Amino acid sequence: MFEEELEALSQVMAEHLAMPFPPGFRGLDIEDQDMVMLDADAYGYALGVLKGPLDEQRGEGLNWLTA
């Protein structure tokens, strides 16, 4: 089951990368969060999951991002 979830994550990431970033979000801050950086953070955590278990620091970062 876990392998299927990793494959699904990989597929979603590939689809996400193929899409253009919405131009209206460039330079847009929402609650002091730059939308480009928020997107990059999410991608970075997903990439980390595909490479193996997240360490404690990255796990906390992912929890913060999804809260």
Helices and strands as residue ranges (DSSP letters): H 2-18, G 23-25, E 29-30, E 33-34, H 35-51, H 56-66
